[in-house]
Amino acid sequence: MYEPGSLTQRLRRHSNDFCVRVLAEAVLRPLTPDQAALLHTEQGYCREVLLLCDGVPWVYATSLYSSATQAALPALGGLGSRALGELMFEAPDLQRTPFELARLDSRAYHRLAARAGLTTAAPATGPWARRSALSTGLARVLVTELFLPASAPYQETVS
């Protein structure tokens, strides 16, 4: 959970077939007060994805960024099925804020699972999520990653 490097690279090491399934890309407004403070804006762009290893969803992730970040890093708008980590971790000046960790309660997990089309049951203790901001130059992206029960990183946290 606390590994500072690229989650994409870590997932690739655990998988023969890693892929990104885009669930949604949209303008999000208003942002929550803490999101607005971290991104220095009242509205942002939101990208929701599932990260799959060998066809199994391991991570549900969201990325939020401002129009200023979109202008500074135009490739964000055309990621398609490319992982955000592949873009951000190419930057030599990449900085990451410390991780914030939380467990999702079962009600929130069921709402998210329905939205993402997941059929796995929520674990009894609720899955772990982490959040941090990635910055390079003028670009700042707030990333939240929810480790789903099938994922190796999730299994490592409960064992």
FENPETA-V413889 format. One record per backbone hydrogen bond with DSSP energy under -1.0 kcal/mol. NH is the residue of the N-H (numbers start at 0). CO is the residue of the C=O. E is the energy in kcal/mol with one decimal. If there is no record, write none. Layout:
# FENPETA-V413889
nh={NH	NH}
co={CO	CO}
e={E	E}
This chain:
# FENPETA-V413889
nh={9	10	11	12	14	18	20	22	23	25	27	30	35	36	37	38	39	40	43	44	45	46	47	48	49	50	51	52	53	55	57	58	59	60	61	62	63	64	69	70	71	72	75	76	77	81	87	88	89	90	93	94	96	99	101	103	108	109	110	111	112	113	114	115	117	125	128	129	130	131	133	134	135	138	140	141	142	143	144	145	146	147	150	154	155	156	157	158}
co={5	6	7	8	11	51	49	47	47	45	43	41	31	32	33	34	35	35	27	64	25	62	23	60	20	58	18	55	16	52	50	50	145	48	143	46	141	44	65	66	67	68	72	73	74	78	83	84	86	87	90	134	132	130	128	126	104	105	106	107	108	109	110	111	112	122	101	144	99	142	140	94	138	135	133	63	131	61	129	59	127	57	147	150	151	152	153	154}
e={-1.8	-2.8	-2.3	-1.6	-1.1	-2.1	-2.8	-2.9	-1.6	-2.4	-4.0	-2.1	-2.9	-2.1	-2.1	-2.2	-1.5	-1.2	-2.4	-3.7	-3.3	-2.2	-2.9	-2.8	-2.3	-3.1	-2.9	-2.4	-2.7	-1.7	-2.9	-1.6	-2.3	-2.7	-2.4	-2.1	-2.4	-1.9	-2.1	-2.2	-2.1	-2.2	-2.3	-1.4	-1.1	-2.5	-2.7	-2.3	-1.1	-1.4	-1.3	-2.6	-2.2	-2.4	-2.1	-2.7	-2.4	-2.4	-1.9	-2.3	-3.1	-2.2	-2.1	-2.4	-2.8	-1.1	-2.8	-2.2	-2.0	-2.1	-3.0	-2.8	-2.3	-2.5	-2.9	-2.7	-3.1	-2.5	-2.8	-3.4	-2.5	-2.8	-2.2	-2.5	-2.4	-1.1	-1.3	-1.2}
